[in-house]
């Protein structure tokens, strides 16, 4: 994702581009009127900047016995969404039911 920022070409500072109380270089504090901001391309330049994106992850609450099991249960549980217990159980039952149903269909298909 990219974002356009305005840069003062003489000092290299970023510009505050708000219409009211803005149009000011944050480095050297020079201020432009609305018309001079638009019509001075030698002083004010747009620049594309890449915005680093990181997903916001909230810590997941899960049973503490999962950390004591030698299998990587705790690592898997920390990846799952922080849903209420009833939703996690219902989703687990649904996934197991779907896998069982697909297994039965595949078995019937290859039996005939």
N, C-alpha and C positions, 0 to 999 in steps of 0.2 A: 504494500500500500504506500502511496506517495502523498506528500503534502507540499503545497507551494508556500514558501515563505518569501518575504521581501528582504533584500539585503542592501545596506548602504555601501556603495562601491568604494567610497573613499576610506572608510575606517573598517569595513567588514562586519559591522554590527547588524543584528537583526532588527527589523522595524516592527513597531506596534501598529497594526493596521486598523484599529478601531476607528469608526467615523467620528464619534464624540470623544474628545480627550486623547486621541491617538495620533497616528502619523508621526511618530517620534522614534529616533534611533535609540535603541536601548544601551548602546555603547558610548556614543559621544553626545547624546541628548539633543541632537539637532532636530528641529521641528519643521514640518512642511504644511502649507495650506492645502486644501483639497485640490485646487487647480495645479499648483506647483508639484504636487505628488503625482498627478496624472501626466503632466507634460515635461517632466525632467527625467528622460530615460537614461541619461548618463550618470545620474547619482543613485537612482533607485532601480534595482534589478530584481526580477523574480528568480527564484531558485527552487528546483525540485529536490526535496529531501525524502529519503526513504524512512518510513516510520517502522521501528522494530515492533513486531507484534508477538506478544506472549499470551497464551491462554491464562485466564484467571482461574486458579484452582483453589478451591476451599478444602480444608482438611476433612477427610471422611471419618465419620465415627463408626467403629466396628468393634466387635467383641475382642477383648484383650487376650483371650486364649489363642487367638489366631497367630499371635506373635510367638507363642511358645511351641507351636506345632512345627516339626522339622520341615514339613513341606512349605512351599512359598505361599501359604494361604494369606498371610498378612500383607504381602506385597500385592497380591491380586485384589484383596479387599480394599486396599487404599486407592486403587485405580477406579473402582466402581463409584457411581454417583451417590451422593449423600441423601438417599431416599429414606422414608420411614421403613421400619422393619417389615410391615405387612406388604408394602410394595415390592421390596426385595424378595420376599418369600414367594409372592404371587408371580413375579417375573421368573424366578428360578423354576417354579413348578411349570410355568408355561414353556420355558426353553426345554426342559426335560421332556415334557409331553410332545413338543414339536419334533425333537430328535427321535423319540420313540416311534412316532407316527411315520416319519420319513424312513426309519430303519425297517418298519413293517412293510411299507410300500415297496421298497427296494427288494426286500426278501421275497415278496409275492411275485414281483416282476421276474426275478431270476429263477424262481422255482418252476414256473410254467414253461 
